[in-house]
Amino acid sequence: MGKLTYDSSLTADFDDRILAHLQLVIGTKLRRGESFYFSWRDDPLAGGGRSTIWLHPSIPLAYKYFGSRIPMLNREWIEALSLSANSSAGLQVVAEPNLT
């Protein structure tokens, strides 16, 4: 289970595999100077609900992985997450397409 830390004040837990894909999509948009929303469902153990943050290139982000191996990336999932990030609703965690 990895952690995304936003502006050193908010921390969200994600599976390392999901986090690796999110890092790639978020990094691509921020490198282009693009700002956008990022929303996810909170873990029921943490009270449930949803969280949304505004991502901007000037706001610090940190990714902490707890696994020792780099997850294999799924291009189709990256594309699906990128499409989501480019929508008016912003980036949302979508289900991973099956590997073919």
MMTF fields as JSON, N, C-alpha, C and O atoms, coordinates in Angstrom:
{
  "mmtfVersion": "1.0.0",
  "mmtfProducer": "UNKNOWN",
  "numBonds": 399,
  "numAtoms": 400,
  "numGroups": 100,
  "numChains": 1,
  "numModels": 1,
  "chainsPerModel": [1],
  "groupsPerChain": [100],
  "chainIdList": ["A"],
  "bondAtomList": [4, 2, 8, 6, 12, 10, 16, 14, 20, 18, 24, 22, 28, 26, 32, 30, 36, 34, 40, 38, 44, 42, 48, 46, 52, 50, 56, 54, 60, 58, 64, 62, 68, 66, 72, 70, 76, 74, 80, 78, 84, 82, 88, 86, 92, 90, 96, 94, 100, 98, 104, 102, 108, 106, 112, 110, 116, 114, 120, 118, 124, 122, 128, 126, 132, 130, 136, 134, 140, 138, 144, 142, 148, 146, 152, 150, 156, 154, 160, 158, 164, 162, 168, 166, 172, 170, 176, 174, 180, 178, 184, 182, 188, 186, 192, 190, 196, 194, 200, 198, 204, 202, 208, 206, 212, 210, 216, 214, 220, 218, 224, 222, 228, 226, 232, 230, 236, 234, 240, 238, 244, 242, 248, 246, 252, 250, 256, 254, 260, 258, 264, 262, 268, 266, 272, 270, 276, 274, 280, 278, 284, 282, 288, 286, 292, 290, 296, 294, 300, 298, 304, 302, 308, 306, 312, 310, 316, 314, 320, 318, 324, 322, 328, 326, 332, 330, 336, 334, 340, 338, 344, 342, 348, 346, 352, 350, 356, 354, 360, 358, 364, 362, 368, 366, 372, 370, 376, 374, 380, 378, 384, 382, 388, 386, 392, 390, 396, 394],
  "bondOrderList": [1, 1, 1, 1, 1, 1, 1, 1, 1, 1, 1, 1, 1, 1, 1, 1, 1, 1, 1, 1, 1, 1, 1, 1, 1, 1, 1, 1, 1, 1, 1, 1, 1, 1, 1, 1, 1, 1, 1, 1, 1, 1, 1, 1, 1, 1, 1, 1, 1, 1, 1, 1, 1, 1, 1, 1, 1, 1, 1, 1, 1, 1, 1, 1, 1, 1, 1, 1, 1, 1, 1, 1, 1, 1, 1, 1, 1, 1, 1, 1, 1, 1, 1, 1, 1, 1, 1, 1, 1, 1, 1, 1, 1, 1, 1, 1, 1, 1, 1],
  "groupList": [{"groupName": "MET", "atomNameList": ["N", "CA", "C", "O"], "elementList": ["N", "C", "C", "O"], "formalChargeList": [0, 0, 0, 0], "bondAtomList": [1, 0, 2, 1, 3, 2], "bondOrderList": [1, 1, 2], "singleLetterCode": "M", "chemCompType": "L-PEPTIDE LINKING"}, {"groupName": "GLY", "atomNameList": ["N", "CA", "C", "O"], "elementList": ["N", "C", "C", "O"], "formalChargeList": [0, 0, 0, 0], "bondAtomList": [1, 0, 2, 1, 3, 2], "bondOrderList": [1, 1, 2], "singleLetterCode": "G", "chemCompType": "PEPTIDE LINKING"}, {"groupName": "LYS", "atomNameList": ["N", "CA", "C", "O"], "elementList": ["N", "C", "C", "O"], "formalChargeList": [0, 0, 0, 0], "bondAtomList": [1, 0, 2, 1, 3, 2], "bondOrderList": [1, 1, 2], "singleLetterCode": "K", "chemCompType": "L-PEPTIDE LINKING"}, {"groupName": "LEU", "atomNameList": ["N", "CA", "C", "O"], "elementList": ["N", "C", "C", "O"], "formalChargeList": [0, 0, 0, 0], "bondAtomList": [1, 0, 2, 1, 3, 2], "bondOrderList": [1, 1, 2], "singleLetterCode": "L", "chemCompType": "L-PEPTIDE LINKING"}, {"groupName": "THR", "atomNameList": ["N", "CA", "C", "O"], "elementList": ["N", "C", "C", "O"], "formalChargeList": [0, 0, 0, 0], "bondAtomList": [1, 0, 2, 1, 3, 2], "bondOrderList": [1, 1, 2], "singleLetterCode": "T", "chemCompType": "L-PEPTIDE LINKING"}, {"groupName": "TYR", "atomNameList": ["N", "CA", "C", "O"], "elementList": ["N", "C", "C", "O"], "formalChargeList": [0, 0, 0, 0], "bondAtomList": [1, 0, 2, 1, 3, 2], "bondOrderList": [1, 1, 2], "singleLetterCode": "Y", "chemCompType": "L-PEPTIDE LINKING"}, {"groupName": "ASP", "atomNameList": ["N", "CA", "C", "O"], "elementList": ["N", "C", "C", "O"], "formalChargeList": [0, 0, 0, 0], "bondAtomList": [1, 0, 2, 1, 3, 2], "bondOrderList": [1, 1, 2], "singleLetterCode": "D", "chemCompType": "L-PEPTIDE LINKING"}, {"groupName": "SER", "atomNameList": ["N", "CA", "C", "O"], "elementList": ["N", "C", "C", "O"], "formalChargeList": [0, 0, 0, 0], "bondAtomList": [1, 0, 2, 1, 3, 2], "bondOrderList": [1, 1, 2], "singleLetterCode": "S", "chemCompType": "L-PEPTIDE LINKING"}, {"groupName": "ALA", "atomNameList": ["N", "CA", "C", "O"], "elementList": ["N", "C", "C", "O"], "formalChargeList": [0, 0, 0, 0], "bondAtomList": [1, 0, 2, 1, 3, 2], "bondOrderList": [1, 1, 2], "singleLetterCode": "A", "chemCompType": "L-PEPTIDE LINKING"}, {"groupName": "PHE", "atomNameList": ["N", "CA", "C", "O"], "elementList": ["N", "C", "C", "O"], "formalChargeList": [0, 0, 0, 0], "bondAtomList": [1, 0, 2, 1, 3, 2], "bondOrderList": [1, 1, 2], "singleLetterCode": "F", "chemCompType": "L-PEPTIDE LINKING"}, {"groupName": "ARG", "atomNameList": ["N", "CA", "C", "O"], "elementList": ["N", "C", "C", "O"], "formalChargeList": [0, 0, 0, 0], "bondAtomList": [1, 0, 2, 1, 3, 2], "bondOrderList": [1, 1, 2], "singleLetterCode": "R", "chemCompType": "L-PEPTIDE LINKING"}, {"groupName": "ILE", "atomNameList": ["N", "CA", "C", "O"], "elementList": ["N", "C", "C", "O"], "formalChargeList": [0, 0, 0, 0], "bondAtomList": [1, 0, 2, 1, 3, 2], "bondOrderList": [1, 1, 2], "singleLetterCode": "I", "chemCompType": "L-PEPTIDE LINKING"}, {"groupName": "HIS", "atomNameList": ["N", "CA", "C", "O"], "elementList": ["N", "C", "C", "O"], "formalChargeList": [0, 0, 0, 0], "bondAtomList": [1, 0, 2, 1, 3, 2], "bondOrderList": [1, 1, 2], "singleLetterCode": "H", "chemCompType": "L-PEPTIDE LINKING"}, {"groupName": "GLN", "atomNameList": ["N", "CA", "C", "O"], "elementList": ["N", "C", "C", "O"], "formalChargeList": [0, 0, 0, 0], "bondAtomList": [1, 0, 2, 1, 3, 2], "bondOrderList": [1, 1, 2], "singleLetterCode": "Q", "chemCompType": "L-PEPTIDE LINKING"}, {"groupName": "VAL", "atomNameList": ["N", "CA", "C", "O"], "elementList": ["N", "C", "C", "O"], "formalChargeList": [0, 0, 0, 0], "bondAtomList": [1, 0, 2, 1, 3, 2], "bondOrderList": [1, 1, 2], "singleLetterCode": "V", "chemCompType": "L-PEPTIDE LINKING"}, {"groupName": "GLU", "atomNameList": ["N", "CA", "C", "O"], "elementList": ["N", "C", "C", "O"], "formalChargeList": [0, 0, 0, 0], "bondAtomList": [1, 0, 2, 1, 3, 2], "bondOrderList": [1, 1, 2], "singleLetterCode": "E", "chemCompType": "L-PEPTIDE LINKING"}, {"groupName": "TRP", "atomNameList": ["N", "CA", "C", "O"], "elementList": ["N", "C", "C", "O"], "formalChargeList": [0, 0, 0, 0], "bondAtomList": [1, 0, 2, 1, 3, 2], "bondOrderList": [1, 1, 2], "singleLetterCode": "W", "chemCompType": "L-PEPTIDE LINKING"}, {"groupName": "PRO", "atomNameList": ["N", "CA", "C", "O"], "elementList": ["N", "C", "C", "O"], "formalChargeList": [0, 0, 0, 0], "bondAtomList": [1, 0, 2, 1, 3, 2], "bondOrderList": [1, 1, 2], "singleLetterCode": "P", "chemCompType": "L-PEPTIDE LINKING"}, {"groupName": "ASN", "atomNameList": ["N", "CA", "C", "O"], "elementList": ["N", "C", "C", "O"], "formalChargeList": [0, 0, 0, 0], "bondAtomList": [1, 0, 2, 1, 3, 2], "bondOrderList": [1, 1, 2], "singleLetterCode": "N", "chemCompType": "L-PEPTIDE LINKING"}],
  "groupTypeList": [0, 1, 2, 3, 4, 5, 6, 7, 7, 3, 4, 8, 6, 9, 6, 6, 10, 11, 3, 8, 12, 3, 13, 3, 14, 11, 1, 4, 2, 3, 10, 10, 1, 15, 7, 9, 5, 9, 7, 16, 10, 6, 6, 17, 3, 8, 1, 1, 1, 10, 7, 4, 11, 16, 3, 12, 17, 7, 11, 17, 3, 8, 5, 2, 5, 9, 1, 7, 10, 11, 17, 0, 3, 18, 10, 15, 16, 11, 15, 8, 3, 7, 3, 7, 8, 18, 7, 7, 8, 1, 3, 13, 14, 14, 8, 15, 17, 18, 3, 4],
  "groupIdList": [1, 2, 3, 4, 5, 6, 7, 8, 9, 10, 11, 12, 13, 14, 15, 16, 17, 18, 19, 20, 21, 22, 23, 24, 25, 26, 27, 28, 29, 30, 31, 32, 33, 34, 35, 36, 37, 38, 39, 40, 41, 42, 43, 44, 45, 46, 47, 48, 49, 50, 51, 52, 53, 54, 55, 56, 57, 58, 59, 60, 61, 62, 63, 64, 65, 66, 67, 68, 69, 70, 71, 72, 73, 74, 75, 76, 77, 78, 79, 80, 81, 82, 83, 84, 85, 86, 87, 88, 89, 90, 91, 92, 93, 94, 95, 96, 97, 98, 99, 100],
  "secStructList": [7, 3, 3, 3, 3, 3, 6, 6, 6, 3, 3, 3, 3, 3, 7, 2, 2, 2, 2, 2, 2, 2, 2, 2, 2, 2, 2, 2, 2, 2, 2, 6, 6, 7, 7, 3, 3, 3, 3, 3, 3, 7, 7, 4, 4, 4, 6, 7, 7, 3, 3, 3, 3, 3, 3, 7, 6, 6, 1, 7, 3, 3, 3, 3, 7, 7, 1, 1, 1, 7, 7, 7, 7, 7, 2, 2, 2, 2, 2, 2, 2, 2, 2, 2, 2, 6, 1, 6, 6, 7, 3, 3, 7, 7, 7, 7, 7, 7, 7, 7],
  "xCoordList": [0.845, 0.0, 0.895, 1.693, 0.761, 1.562, 0.806, -0.377, 1.505, 0.912, 1.191, 2.293, 0.168, 0.297, 0.156, -0.85, 1.152, 1.095, 0.991, 1.803, -0.024, -0.356, -0.072, -0.643, 0.799, 1.109, 1.51, 1.26, 2.11, 2.563, 1.473, 1.774, 0.198, -0.869, -1.91, -2.569, -2.07, -3.066, -2.363, -1.541, -2.684, -2.11, -3.239, -4.219, -3.097, -4.087, -3.367, -2.279, -3.988, -3.416, -3.955, -5.156, -3.041, -3.389, -2.512, -1.378, -3.019, -2.216, -1.026, -1.178, 0.151, 1.345, 1.122, 1.616, 0.387, 0.145, -0.681, -0.349, -1.738, -2.558, -1.718, -1.757, -0.96, -0.156, 0.864, 1.095, 1.469, 2.445, 1.786, 2.374, 0.577, -0.142, -0.569, -0.464, -1.048, -1.437, -0.238, -0.354, 0.913, 2.112, 2.461, 2.81, 2.374, 2.698, 1.726, 2.148, 0.423, -0.591, -0.497, -0.52, -0.392, -0.288, 0.982, 0.952, 2.089, 3.364, 3.338, 3.897, 2.694, 2.601, 1.842, 2.282, 0.702, -0.097, 0.633, 0.634, 1.241, 1.928, 3.158, 3.47, 3.856, 5.019, 4.612, 5.396, 3.391, 2.867, 2.336, 1.903, 2.369, 1.872, 0.363, -0.219, -0.281, -1.737, -2.175, -1.572, -3.227, -3.859, -5.157, -5.782, -5.571, -6.773, -7.178, -6.389, -8.433, -8.916, -8.511, -8.352, -8.347, -8.13, -9.053, -8.971, -9.932, -10.905, -10.748, -10.372, -11.04, -11.001, -11.96, -12.356, -12.326, -13.149, -12.229, -11.188, -12.626, -11.848, -12.138, -13.234, -11.145, -11.278, -12.376, -12.414, -13.272, -14.322, -13.76, -14.398, -12.564, -11.947, -11.522, -11.326, -11.38, -10.998, -12.224, -12.098, -13.412, -14.626, -15.416, -16.517, -14.869, -15.57, -15.666, -14.923, -16.58, -16.754, -15.818, -15.251, -15.665, -14.803, -13.927, -14.287, -12.791, -11.895, -11.569, -11.492, -11.38, -10.965, -9.923, -10.076, -8.859, -7.821, -7.607, -7.879, -7.124, -6.76, -5.26, -4.481, -4.856, -3.436, -2.917, -3.504, -1.827, -1.201, 0.307, 0.81, 1.042, 2.483, 3.248, 4.336, 2.71, 3.436, 3.156, 3.793, 2.221, 1.873, 2.663, 2.581, 3.428, 4.266, 3.463, 2.471, 3.925, 3.376, 4.517, 5.646, 4.211, 5.204, 4.523, 3.371, 5.231, 4.745, 5.636, 6.857, 5.033, 5.785, 5.266, 4.093, 6.156, 5.81, 6.351, 7.469, 5.562, 6.013, 6.533, 7.203, 6.241, 6.793, 8.186, 8.522, 8.992, 10.366, 10.486, 11.509, 9.455, 9.51, 8.655, 7.61, 9.111, 8.341, 7.227, 7.504, 5.964, 4.867, 4.946, 5.401, 4.502, 4.422, 3.267, 2.18, 3.518, 2.504, 1.639, 2.116, 0.364, -0.62, -0.955, -1.581, -0.541, -0.766, -2.243, -2.601, -3.096, -4.53, -5.072, -5.928, -4.579, -5.023, -4.516, -5.233, -3.271, -2.721, -3.581, -3.879, -3.976, -4.825, -6.183, -6.687, -6.782, -8.084, -7.98, -8.852, -6.924, -6.723, -6.454, -6.932, -5.7, -5.412, -6.685, -6.882, -7.547, -8.827, -9.643, -10.249, -9.651, -10.352, -9.754, -10.487, -8.434, -7.753, -8.033, -8.028, -8.277, -8.537, -10.006, -10.366, -10.859, -12.285, -12.56, -11.699, -13.751, -14.116, -14.222, -14.079, -14.469, -14.549, -13.167, -13.04, -12.139, -10.786, -10.465, -11.281, -9.258, -8.759, -9.543, -9.726, -10.002, -10.657, -10.063, -9.7, -9.968, -9.432, -10.481, -11.576, -10.133, -11.023, -10.457, -9.268, -11.322, -10.899, -9.863, -9.908, -8.94, -7.914, -8.502, -9.145, -8.278, -8.722, -7.927, -6.781, -8.54, -7.844, -6.647, -6.71, -5.54, -4.363, -4.658, -5.182, -4.32, -4.578, -3.314, -3.338],
  "yCoordList": [-1.169, 0.0, 1.239, 1.435, 2.064, 3.272, 4.487, 4.409, 5.606, 6.849, 7.979, 8.11, 8.789, 10.034, 11.148, 11.22, 12.012, 13.142, 14.413, 14.673, 15.201, 16.422, 17.625, 17.747, 18.502, 19.745, 19.486, 20.322, 18.371, 17.917, 17.96, 17.887, 18.078, 18.149, 17.045, 16.699, 16.489, 15.445, 14.208, 14.287, 13.067, 11.804, 10.849, 10.723, 10.178, 9.197, 7.894, 7.892, 6.791, 5.466, 4.867, 4.902, 4.315, 3.623, 2.395, 2.391, 1.364, 0.2, 0.668, 1.562, 0.079, 0.484, 0.47, 1.346, -0.514, -0.62, 0.566, 1.162, 0.904, 2.059, 3.333, 4.175, 3.462, 4.664, 4.877, 6.013, 3.807, 3.926, 4.486, 5.316, 4.036, 4.529, 5.981, 6.795, 6.301, 7.682, 8.62, 9.721, 8.186, 9.019, 9.376, 10.522, 8.425, 8.668, 9.676, 10.617, 9.473, 10.358, 11.761, 12.754, 11.845, 13.15, 13.864, 15.055, 13.15, 13.752, 14.303, 15.367, 13.585, 14.045, 15.36, 16.29, 15.444, 16.672, 17.84, 18.955, 17.593, 18.676, 19.146, 20.337, 18.235, 18.596, 19.542, 20.395, 19.385, 20.268, 21.587, 22.455, 21.738, 22.953, 22.969, 24.031, 21.817, 21.728, 21.507, 20.719, 22.208, 22.023, 21.251, 21.358, 20.466, 19.654, 19.099, 19.086, 18.637, 17.968, 16.503, 15.903, 15.938, 14.508, 14.056, 14.568, 13.098, 12.595, 11.094, 10.381, 10.625, 9.194, 8.886, 9.769, 7.606, 7.134, 6.846, 6.207, 7.323, 7.07, 5.664, 5.133, 5.083, 3.759, 3.778, 4.689, 2.782, 2.737, 2.727, 3.235, 2.148, 2.137, 3.532, 3.774, 4.46, 5.835, 6.752, 7.977, 6.138, 6.934, 6.98, 7.529, 6.411, 6.384, 7.762, 8.674, 7.906, 9.179, 9.32, 8.344, 10.58, 10.887, 12.074, 12.908, 12.134, 13.284, 13.822, 13.065, 15.13, 15.775, 16.822, 17.578, 16.864, 17.892, 18.577, 18.001, 19.799, 20.552, 20.385, 20.798, 19.789, 19.585, 20.709, 21.03, 21.289, 22.417, 22.191, 21.666, 22.575, 22.325, 22.915, 22.435, 23.934, 24.559, 23.9, 24.249, 22.96, 22.306, 21.001, 20.149, 20.839, 19.635, 18.347, 18.304, 17.308, 15.955, 15.004, 15.19, 13.99, 12.953, 11.597, 11.427, 10.65, 9.285, 8.368, 8.386, 7.565, 6.625, 5.224, 4.922, 4.379, 2.996, 2.092, 2.288, 1.107, 0.203, -1.11, -1.855, -1.402, -2.594, -2.299, -1.149, -3.34, -3.149, -3.217, -2.817, -3.718, -3.855, -2.798, -2.4, -2.349, -1.409, -2.189, -3.174, -1.766, -2.491, -2.405, -1.399, -3.46, -3.441, -2.516, -2.594, -1.633, -0.672, -1.229, -1.962, -0.867, -1.279, -0.046, 0.893, -0.048, 1.104, 1.461, 2.638, 0.445, 0.709, 1.445, 2.319, 1.095, 1.76, 3.203, 4.118, 3.391, 4.749, 5.605, 6.756, 5.052, 5.79, 6.112, 7.223, 5.146, 5.372, 6.441, 7.304, 6.385, 7.404, 8.77, 9.785, 8.809, 10.068, 10.686, 11.897, 9.865, 10.371, 10.981, 12.042, 10.309, 10.818, 12.158, 13.106, 12.229, 13.457, 14.627, 15.778, 14.346, 15.404, 15.799, 16.689, 15.153, 15.475, 16.653, 17.039, 17.215, 18.345, 17.925, 18.764, 16.641, 16.151, 15.913, 15.806, 15.83, 15.595, 14.124, 13.253, 13.867, 12.504, 11.762, 12.255, 10.573, 9.679, 8.295, 7.912, 7.554, 6.196, 5.324, 5.123, 4.815, 3.915, 2.503, 2.306, 1.537, 0.133, -0.164, 0.384, -1.039, -1.432, -2.344, -3.346, -1.988, -2.894, -4.188, -4.199, -5.273, -6.561, -6.509, -5.93, -7.117, -7.224, -8.24, -9.319, -7.893, -8.816, -9.466, -10.279],
  "zCoordList": [0.0, 0.0, 0.0, 0.917, -1.022, -1.141, -0.638, -0.307, -0.585, -0.097, -1.075, -1.606, -1.297, -2.046, -1.022, -0.315, -0.938, -0.021, -0.836, -1.725, -0.519, -1.245, -0.355, 0.728, -0.804, -0.094, 1.364, 2.233, 1.625, 2.948, 4.013, 5.205, 3.597, 4.593, 4.454, 5.435, 3.267, 3.043, 2.527, 1.614, 3.111, 2.673, 2.304, 3.038, 1.167, 0.721, 0.41, -0.166, 0.8, 0.57, -0.721, -0.986, -1.52, -2.759, -2.875, -2.395, -3.5, -3.832, -4.674, -5.508, -4.469, -5.217, -6.731, -7.442, -7.217, -8.66, -9.164, -10.188, -8.458, -8.826, -8.74, -9.636, -7.656, -7.433, -8.557, -8.972, -9.049, -10.141, -11.398, -12.091, -11.691, -12.861, -12.663, -13.581, -11.469, -11.175, -11.279, -11.817, -10.766, -10.822, -12.257, -12.541, -13.153, -14.557, -15.18, -15.852, -14.955, -15.538, -14.929, -15.656, -13.614, -12.943, -13.373, -13.68, -13.396, -13.79, -15.206, -15.472, -16.114, -17.499, -17.583, -18.259, -16.9, -16.945, -16.268, -16.791, -15.128, -14.415, -15.182, -15.175, -15.837, -16.649, -17.781, -18.197, -18.27, -19.324, -18.762, -19.52, -17.439, -16.809, -16.643, -16.425, -16.743, -16.646, -15.198, -14.47, -14.795, -13.486, -13.69, -14.745, -12.679, -12.816, -11.461, -10.515, -11.383, -10.176, -10.2, -11.262, -9.003, -8.833, -7.712, -6.595, -8.0, -7.024, -6.846, -7.776, -5.641, -5.356, -4.218, -3.456, -4.119, -3.001, -1.827, -1.976, -0.669, 0.543, 1.057, 0.879, 1.688, 2.267, 3.331, 4.158, 3.321, 4.344, 5.77, 6.692, 5.951, 7.28, 7.733, 8.924, 6.761, 7.083, 7.093, 7.077, 7.121, 7.177, 5.884, 5.849, 4.826, 3.546, 2.919, 3.282, 1.979, 1.291, 0.112, -0.378, -0.343, -1.481, -1.127, -0.296, -1.761, -1.62, -3.003, -3.971, -3.092, -4.334, -3.999, -3.039, -4.794, -4.635, -5.975, -7.029, -5.927, -7.116, -7.297, -6.438, -8.396, -8.658, -9.54, -10.573, -9.124, -9.824, -9.771, -8.777, -10.818, -10.834, -9.643, -9.323, -8.985, -7.874, -6.525, -5.531, -6.469, -5.207, -5.096, -5.981, -4.012, -3.899, -3.711, -2.983, -4.391, -4.271, -3.943, -4.397, -3.152, -2.863, -3.006, -2.608, -3.568, -3.751, -2.925, -3.078, -2.051, -1.221, -1.504, -1.283, -1.997, -2.299, -1.202, -0.724, -0.805, 0.241, -0.307, 0.408, -1.551, -2.187, -2.714, -2.995, -2.846, -3.31, -4.828, -5.383, -5.508, -6.962, -7.644, -7.13, -8.806, -9.612, -10.304, -10.989, -10.135, -10.78, -12.306, -12.85, -12.993, -14.443, -14.827, -14.255, -15.808, -16.21, -17.34, -18.206, -17.31, -18.298, -19.144, -18.652, -20.412, -21.311, -21.448, -21.493, -21.513, -21.644, -20.423, -20.552, -19.248, -18.014, -17.991, -17.587, -18.428, -18.504, -19.432, -19.116, -20.564, -21.506, -20.891, -21.054, -20.18, -19.546, -18.46, -18.349, -17.668, -16.625, -17.253, -16.746, -18.34, -19.031, -19.597, -19.502, -20.183, -20.687, -19.549, -19.705, -18.42, -17.25, -16.812, -16.53, -16.756, -16.31, -17.237, -16.801, -18.508, -19.483, -19.556, -20.327, -18.767, -18.771, -17.836, -17.045, -17.932, -17.072, -15.604, -14.714, -15.339, -13.957, -13.354, -12.135, -14.183, -13.692, -13.538, -13.838, -13.064, -12.903, -11.833, -10.72, -12.186, -11.243, -11.433, -12.545, -10.348, -10.432, -11.113, -10.588, -12.276, -13.036, -12.954, -12.702, -13.17, -13.093, -14.175, -15.277, -13.83, -14.793, -15.863, -15.549, -17.143, -18.21, -18.135, -17.684, -18.577, -18.593, -19.505, -20.589, -19.069, -19.922, -21.014, -20.742, -22.249, -23.348, -23.806, -24.73]
}
